[in-house]
Amino acid sequence: MILRTVAAAALGMLLPVLSVPARAALAPHEAAMVATIDAEAGRNIGLLERLVNQNSGTLNLDGVEKVAVMVRPELEALGFKASWAPMRHTGRAGHLTAVHEGKPGTKRILLIAHLDTVFEADSPFQRFERRGDGAEGPGVVDNKGGIVVILAALRAMKAAGTLADANIEIALTGDEEDAGVPRSAARADLIAAGKRADVALDFEGLVQIDGQDMGSIARRSSNSWELRTTGRTGHSSAIFSPNSGDGAIFEIARIITQFRSDLPEPSLTFNVGLVAGGISATFEDEGTRSTATGKSNIIPPTALAIGDFRTLSAEQTDRVRRKMEAIVADNAPRTSAEIRFADAYPPMAPTEGNRALLARLNAVNADMGLPEMPELDPLRRGAGDIGFVASDVDGLAGMGPAGSGAHAAGETVDLPSITRQAKRAAILMTRLSREPAR
């Protein structure tokens, strides 16, 4: 009886231990990286403030280049060979790239972020403002905070001696928020970098749900379209007659209504952003403004609409385009219609390779004593530059800091998340850099 009681008590003490997943301690060099990032928290916030206070709205070409000038010496001090690729021929400033050559035959890691923000030089939202553990400012999360996370992680790797053997390429685009045209030129360097890489890490903002850090293995595409309809003009008393038909505005309304009824499917969203029609109709300022003339008693001969749609795979993009084209071609009497699709941001489809990479990140989380990061629903993310390399290389998005209000005045960053994300990135990159290339 006594032996059984003792045994039962011992087993009761053991069971809670067995129910907790085993957690490996950080290696000494990993602990050293964590300590460096903790020690440099103030330095990282100071750098973020300087970057944010330099306006780099996408169309402020000189401002974007000035941010690149600020970042470049930070990378060169770490042993990277940096270069500036001017892109003024695409209507944009350019891209900053940096390469660190490490041990031959090991994984090549591509880091992606961007120098520009949505806040142009005439925006009233211009300055970094610290508020306790948070800060407001244009680009504090999207994406100057991501650049700071990259630099903090790389400095920690250098201090711990793990950067020396790492093969890392960094692509900091200057026009992620509104890419230059043609896209084939604006993204040629990034696409080439993706073909060289074994892993891609995108340092746009970390998404949280109910305070839980989420892992991003997918991002949807962004595809824009412009629709034009024409009809026979004349006195409105004759509309719908065999000779006059439906007019351009009724035809564009038919098409848009049929988009709404026929297109919906999982992972797809679509939008109509601007419509104009009448006797005359034009779009101006890259489709952000319209001018139209007309009268209530004249059948409108022309109508225009622009919009976008977002998909989770290239196959879905092709399928949706074919549906839209078929709807547009089924014209009402005495009308015609044409739809054109502009260069798109491709999707980052959820793949088993991306999922395996998230598992690697969750192993880092376990060793750091952090909760596992579940997969984020891709409907909670917009498109991003990692989509241009996603068909060539496994990747993760959302490696930048957490925050809120991106693309709006009052954009906020959670400052402790910069430190947390830099630690995750430094350890993950170090582990990946020691593995053989594909």
C-alpha positions as CSV (number, residue, x, y, z in Angstrom):
1,M,0.0,0.0,0.0
2,I,2.8,2.5,0.9
3,L,4.8,1.5,-2.2
4,R,1.8,2.0,-4.4
5,T,1.1,5.4,-2.9
6,V,4.7,6.5,-3.3
7,A,4.7,5.3,-6.9
8,A,1.4,7.0,-7.7
9,A,2.7,10.2,-6.2
10,A,5.9,10.0,-8.3
11,L,3.9,9.3,-11.4
12,G,1.7,12.3,-10.7
13,M,4.7,14.5,-10.5
14,L,6.1,13.1,-13.7
15,L,3.0,13.4,-15.9
16,P,2.9,17.2,-16.0
17,V,6.5,17.3,-17.1
18,L,5.8,14.8,-19.8
19,S,2.8,16.8,-21.1
20,V,4.9,19.9,-21.7
21,P,6.7,19.8,-25.2
22,A,10.4,19.4,-24.9
23,R,12.1,22.7,-25.6
24,A,15.7,22.9,-26.7
25,A,17.8,25.7,-25.2
26,L,19.2,28.3,-27.5
27,A,22.7,27.7,-28.7
28,P,25.3,30.0,-27.2
29,H,25.6,32.0,-30.5
30,E,21.8,32.3,-30.6
31,A,21.6,33.5,-27.0
32,A,24.3,36.1,-27.9
33,M,22.1,37.4,-30.8
34,V,19.2,37.7,-28.5
35,A,21.3,39.7,-26.0
36,T,22.6,42.0,-28.7
37,I,19.1,42.8,-30.0
38,D,17.9,43.5,-26.5
39,A,20.9,45.8,-25.9
40,E,20.3,47.7,-29.1
41,A,16.6,48.4,-28.7
42,G,17.1,52.1,-28.3
43,R,19.4,52.3,-31.3
44,N,16.8,50.6,-33.4
45,I,14.1,53.0,-32.4
46,G,16.4,55.9,-33.1
47,L,17.1,54.6,-36.6
48,L,13.4,54.1,-37.2
49,E,12.7,57.7,-36.2
50,R,15.3,59.0,-38.6
51,L,13.9,56.9,-41.5
52,V,10.3,57.9,-40.8
53,N,11.1,61.6,-40.6
54,Q,12.5,61.5,-44.2
55,N,9.4,61.5,-46.4
56,S,9.6,58.8,-49.1
57,G,6.2,58.7,-50.7
58,T,6.4,56.6,-53.8
59,L,6.1,59.7,-56.1
60,N,8.7,61.6,-54.0
61,L,11.5,60.2,-56.0
62,D,14.2,62.3,-54.3
63,G,12.8,61.3,-50.9
64,V,12.9,57.6,-51.7
65,E,16.5,58.0,-52.8
66,K,17.4,59.8,-49.6
67,V,16.1,56.9,-47.5
68,A,18.3,54.6,-49.6
69,V,21.2,56.8,-48.9
70,M,20.5,56.5,-45.2
71,V,20.2,52.7,-45.3
72,R,23.1,51.9,-47.6
73,P,25.9,52.7,-45.1
74,E,24.2,50.5,-42.4
75,L,24.5,47.6,-44.8
76,E,28.0,48.3,-46.0
77,A,29.2,48.4,-42.4
78,L,28.0,44.8,-42.1
79,G,30.1,43.7,-45.1
80,F,27.4,43.9,-47.7
81,K,28.1,45.1,-51.2
82,A,25.3,47.6,-51.9
83,S,24.2,49.2,-55.2
84,W,21.5,51.6,-56.3
85,A,19.5,50.7,-59.5
86,P,17.8,53.9,-60.9
87,M,14.3,53.4,-62.1
88,R,13.3,56.8,-63.3
89,H,12.5,55.4,-66.7
90,T,9.6,53.5,-65.0
91,G,8.4,56.7,-63.3
92,R,9.9,55.7,-60.0
93,A,13.1,56.4,-58.0
94,G,14.9,53.0,-57.9
95,H,15.9,50.0,-55.8
96,L,18.6,49.4,-53.3
97,T,20.1,46.0,-53.4
98,A,22.9,44.5,-51.2
99,V,24.7,41.2,-51.3
100,H,26.7,39.3,-48.7
101,E,28.7,36.4,-50.0
102,G,29.2,33.7,-47.4
103,K,30.2,30.0,-47.5
104,P,29.8,28.4,-50.9
105,G,27.2,25.7,-51.3
106,T,24.9,26.9,-48.5
107,K,21.4,28.3,-48.7
108,R,21.0,31.8,-50.3
109,I,18.5,33.9,-48.4
110,L,16.6,36.7,-50.0
111,L,15.3,39.5,-47.7
112,I,12.6,41.7,-49.2
113,A,11.3,45.1,-47.9
114,H,10.6,48.6,-49.4
115,L,11.8,52.1,-49.0
116,D,8.6,54.0,-50.1
117,T,5.4,54.7,-48.2
118,V,1.9,55.8,-49.3
119,F,2.3,59.2,-47.7
120,E,3.5,61.7,-50.3
121,A,5.3,65.0,-49.6
122,D,2.1,66.9,-49.3
123,S,0.5,64.6,-46.7
124,P,-0.1,66.2,-43.3
125,F,1.1,63.0,-41.7
126,Q,4.9,63.3,-41.7
127,R,6.6,62.9,-38.3
128,F,7.6,60.1,-35.9
129,E,5.9,60.4,-32.5
130,R,6.8,58.1,-29.6
131,R,4.0,57.1,-27.3
132,G,5.2,54.7,-24.6
133,D,5.7,51.3,-26.2
134,G,4.2,52.5,-29.4
135,A,5.0,55.1,-32.0
136,E,3.1,56.8,-34.8
137,G,4.5,57.9,-38.1
138,P,4.3,57.4,-41.9
139,G,5.8,54.0,-42.6
140,V,6.6,53.0,-39.0
141,V,5.2,49.5,-39.9
142,D,4.9,49.7,-43.7
143,N,7.7,49.4,-44.2
144,K,10.5,51.3,-42.5
145,G,9.9,49.2,-39.4
146,G,10.6,46.1,-41.5
147,I,13.9,47.6,-42.7
148,V,14.9,48.3,-39.1
149,V,14.1,44.6,-38.2
150,I,16.4,43.4,-41.0
151,L,19.3,45.6,-39.9
152,A,18.8,44.7,-36.2
153,A,18.9,41.0,-37.1
154,L,22.0,41.3,-39.3
155,R,23.9,43.3,-36.7
156,A,23.1,40.6,-34.1
157,M,24.4,38.0,-36.5
158,K,27.6,39.9,-37.1
159,A,28.2,40.4,-33.4
160,A,27.7,36.6,-32.8
161,G,29.9,35.6,-35.7
162,T,27.1,34.0,-37.7
163,L,26.9,36.5,-40.5
164,A,30.3,35.7,-41.9
165,D,29.3,32.4,-43.6
166,A,25.8,33.5,-44.6
167,N,24.8,34.1,-48.2
168,I,22.2,36.9,-48.1
169,E,20.8,39.2,-50.7
170,I,18.6,42.1,-49.8
171,A,16.1,43.8,-52.2
172,L,14.7,47.1,-51.0
173,T,12.3,48.3,-53.7
174,G,11.5,52.0,-54.1
175,D,8.0,51.6,-55.4
176,E,6.2,48.7,-53.6
177,E,3.1,50.9,-52.8
178,D,2.7,51.9,-56.5
179,A,5.0,50.0,-58.8
180,G,6.5,51.5,-61.9
181,V,5.6,50.5,-65.4
182,P,6.2,48.4,-67.2
183,R,6.3,45.9,-64.3
184,S,8.6,43.8,-66.4
185,A,11.3,46.5,-66.0
186,A,10.3,47.6,-62.5
187,R,10.6,44.1,-61.0
188,A,13.2,42.5,-63.3
189,D,16.0,42.7,-60.6
190,L,13.7,41.3,-57.9
191,I,12.6,38.4,-60.1
192,A,16.2,37.5,-60.9
193,A,17.1,37.6,-57.2
194,G,14.3,35.2,-56.5
195,K,15.6,32.7,-59.1
196,R,19.0,32.8,-57.3
197,A,17.6,32.3,-53.8
198,D,16.7,29.2,-51.8
199,V,14.5,31.0,-49.3
200,A,12.7,34.4,-49.4
201,L,11.7,36.4,-46.3
202,D,9.3,39.3,-46.7
203,F,9.7,42.0,-43.9
204,E,6.3,43.7,-44.3
205,G,4.2,44.0,-41.1
206,L,3.4,41.1,-38.7
207,V,-0.3,40.5,-38.5
208,Q,-1.8,39.7,-35.0
209,I,-5.2,38.3,-34.2
210,D,-6.4,38.8,-30.6
211,G,-2.8,39.5,-29.6
212,Q,-1.5,36.3,-31.3
213,D,1.4,36.7,-33.8
214,M,0.5,34.9,-37.0
215,G,2.6,33.2,-39.7
216,S,2.1,34.3,-43.3
217,I,2.6,31.6,-45.9
218,A,0.5,33.3,-48.6
219,R,-0.4,36.6,-50.0
220,R,-3.0,37.3,-52.7
221,S,-2.5,39.0,-56.0
222,S,-3.5,42.4,-57.0
223,N,-4.9,42.7,-60.6
224,S,-6.3,46.0,-62.0
225,W,-8.7,46.4,-64.9
226,E,-10.3,49.1,-67.0
227,L,-13.7,48.7,-68.7
228,R,-15.1,50.8,-71.5
229,T,-18.5,50.6,-73.0
230,T,-20.0,52.4,-76.0
231,G,-23.5,52.8,-77.3
232,R,-25.6,54.7,-79.8
233,T,-26.4,58.2,-78.7
234,G,-29.6,60.1,-79.4
235,H,-32.8,61.3,-77.7
236,S,-33.6,59.5,-74.5
237,S,-37.2,58.9,-75.7
238,A,-35.8,56.2,-78.0
239,I,-33.7,54.3,-75.4
240,F,-34.2,50.5,-75.6
241,S,-35.7,50.7,-79.0
242,P,-34.3,48.4,-81.7
243,N,-32.5,51.3,-83.4
244,S,-31.0,52.9,-80.2
245,G,-30.4,50.0,-77.9
246,D,-29.4,50.3,-74.2
247,G,-26.8,53.0,-74.1
248,A,-23.3,52.8,-72.6
249,I,-24.3,53.4,-69.0
250,F,-26.9,50.7,-68.8
251,E,-24.4,48.3,-70.5
252,I,-21.6,49.1,-68.0
253,A,-24.2,48.7,-65.2
254,R,-25.1,45.3,-66.6
255,I,-21.5,44.1,-66.7
256,I,-20.8,45.3,-63.1
257,T,-24.0,43.7,-61.8
258,Q,-23.1,40.4,-63.5
259,F,-19.6,40.6,-62.0
260,R,-21.2,40.8,-58.6
261,S,-23.5,37.8,-59.3
262,D,-21.2,35.5,-61.3
263,L,-17.6,36.0,-60.0
264,P,-17.7,35.1,-56.3
265,E,-15.6,32.1,-55.3
266,P,-13.4,31.3,-52.3
267,S,-10.3,33.5,-51.8
268,L,-11.4,36.0,-54.4
269,T,-12.3,39.6,-53.8
270,F,-13.1,42.2,-56.5
271,N,-14.0,45.8,-56.5
272,V,-15.2,48.7,-58.7
273,G,-13.3,51.8,-57.7
274,L,-14.4,54.5,-60.1
275,V,-17.2,54.9,-62.7
276,A,-17.9,57.7,-65.2
277,G,-20.3,58.0,-68.2
278,G,-22.2,60.3,-70.4
279,I,-21.7,62.2,-73.6
280,S,-18.0,62.1,-72.8
281,A,-16.0,60.5,-70.0
282,T,-12.3,60.4,-69.3
283,F,-10.0,59.2,-66.5
284,E,-7.1,61.3,-65.3
285,D,-4.1,61.1,-62.9
286,E,-3.5,57.4,-63.3
287,G,-7.2,56.6,-62.8
288,T,-7.7,58.5,-59.6
289,R,-10.0,61.2,-61.1
290,S,-12.7,61.3,-63.7
291,T,-14.4,64.0,-65.9
292,A,-17.8,63.4,-67.5
293,T,-20.4,65.4,-69.4
294,G,-24.0,64.5,-70.1
295,K,-27.7,65.4,-70.1
296,S,-30.7,63.6,-68.7
297,N,-32.4,63.5,-72.1
298,I,-29.4,62.2,-74.1
299,I,-28.6,58.5,-74.4
300,P,-24.9,58.2,-73.2
301,P,-22.5,56.9,-75.9
302,T,-19.6,56.2,-73.5
303,A,-18.9,54.9,-70.0
304,L,-15.8,53.9,-68.1
305,A,-15.0,51.9,-64.9
306,I,-11.9,50.8,-63.2
307,G,-11.4,48.2,-60.4
308,D,-9.3,45.4,-59.1
309,F,-9.5,41.7,-58.2
310,R,-7.4,39.6,-55.9
311,T,-6.6,35.9,-56.1
312,L,-4.7,33.3,-54.3
313,S,-3.1,31.5,-57.2
314,A,-2.1,32.1,-60.8
315,E,-4.6,29.5,-61.9
316,Q,-7.4,31.5,-60.1
317,T,-6.2,34.7,-61.7
318,D,-6.5,33.2,-65.2
319,R,-9.9,31.7,-64.5
320,V,-11.4,35.0,-63.1
321,R,-10.0,36.9,-66.1
322,R,-11.8,34.5,-68.5
323,K,-15.1,34.9,-66.6
324,M,-14.8,38.7,-66.7
325,E,-14.0,38.7,-70.5
326,A,-17.0,36.4,-71.2
327,I,-19.4,38.7,-69.2
328,V,-18.0,41.8,-71.1
329,A,-18.5,40.1,-74.5
330,D,-22.2,39.3,-74.0
331,N,-23.3,42.8,-75.0
332,A,-26.7,44.3,-74.7
333,P,-28.4,45.6,-77.9
334,R,-26.5,48.3,-79.9
335,T,-23.6,48.4,-77.4
336,S,-20.1,47.2,-77.3
337,A,-17.6,46.7,-74.4
338,E,-13.9,46.2,-73.9
339,I,-11.9,45.3,-70.8
340,R,-8.2,45.7,-70.4
341,F,-6.0,44.2,-67.6
342,A,-2.9,46.1,-66.4
343,D,0.3,44.6,-65.1
344,A,-0.4,42.8,-61.9
345,Y,1.1,41.9,-58.6
346,P,1.2,38.1,-58.7
347,P,0.0,35.9,-55.8
348,M,2.1,34.1,-53.2
349,A,0.2,30.8,-53.1
350,P,0.2,28.7,-50.0
351,T,2.6,25.8,-50.7
352,E,4.0,22.9,-48.7
353,G,7.4,24.5,-49.0
354,N,6.1,27.7,-47.4
355,R,4.4,25.7,-44.7
356,A,7.6,23.8,-43.9
357,L,9.4,27.2,-43.6
358,L,6.8,28.3,-41.1
359,A,7.4,25.1,-39.1
360,R,11.1,26.1,-39.0
361,L,10.1,29.5,-37.6
362,N,7.9,27.8,-35.0
363,A,10.9,25.7,-34.0
364,V,12.6,29.1,-33.3
365,N,9.6,30.2,-31.4
366,A,9.7,27.1,-29.2
367,D,13.4,27.5,-28.4
368,M,12.7,31.1,-27.5
369,G,9.8,30.2,-25.3
370,L,7.3,32.0,-27.6
371,P,3.9,30.7,-28.6
372,E,3.5,28.9,-31.9
373,M,2.4,31.2,-34.8
374,P,-0.7,29.7,-36.6
375,E,-1.2,30.2,-40.3
376,L,-2.8,33.5,-41.2
377,D,-5.8,33.5,-43.5
378,P,-4.5,35.2,-46.7
379,L,-7.6,37.3,-47.0
380,R,-6.2,39.3,-44.2
381,R,-3.2,40.4,-46.3
382,G,-2.8,42.5,-49.4
383,A,-0.4,41.9,-52.3
384,G,3.3,42.4,-51.9
385,D,6.7,42.2,-53.6
386,I,7.2,38.6,-52.5
387,G,4.6,37.6,-55.0
388,F,7.1,38.3,-57.8
389,V,9.4,35.5,-56.5
390,A,6.9,33.1,-55.0
391,S,6.8,30.8,-58.0
392,D,10.5,30.3,-57.8
393,V,11.3,30.0,-54.1
394,D,9.8,29.1,-50.7
395,G,9.0,32.0,-48.5
396,L,7.4,33.7,-45.5
397,A,5.7,37.1,-45.3
398,G,5.1,39.2,-42.3
399,M,8.6,39.2,-40.8
400,G,8.4,42.9,-40.0
401,P,7.0,44.5,-36.8
402,A,3.4,44.5,-35.6
403,G,1.3,47.6,-35.7
404,S,-2.0,49.0,-36.9
405,G,-3.4,51.6,-39.2
406,A,-1.1,51.0,-42.2
407,H,-1.9,53.3,-45.2
408,A,-3.7,55.8,-42.9
409,A,-2.8,58.8,-40.8
410,G,-2.1,57.5,-37.3
411,E,-0.2,54.4,-38.6
412,T,1.3,52.8,-35.4
413,V,4.0,50.4,-34.6
414,D,4.4,48.2,-31.5
415,L,8.0,48.9,-30.6
416,P,8.7,45.7,-28.6
417,S,7.7,43.7,-31.7
418,I,10.7,45.1,-33.5
419,T,12.9,43.4,-30.9
420,R,10.9,40.2,-31.0
421,Q,10.9,40.0,-34.8
422,A,14.6,40.7,-35.1
423,K,15.4,37.8,-32.7
424,R,13.2,35.4,-34.7
425,A,14.8,36.6,-38.0
426,A,18.4,36.4,-36.7
427,I,18.0,32.9,-35.4
428,L,16.0,31.6,-38.4
429,M,18.5,33.1,-40.9
430,T,21.5,31.7,-39.0
431,R,20.0,28.2,-39.0
432,L,19.0,28.3,-42.6
433,S,22.4,29.8,-43.7
434,R,24.2,26.6,-42.4
435,E,22.1,24.3,-44.6
436,P,23.2,23.1,-48.1
437,A,21.7,24.9,-51.1
438,R,19.0,23.2,-53.1
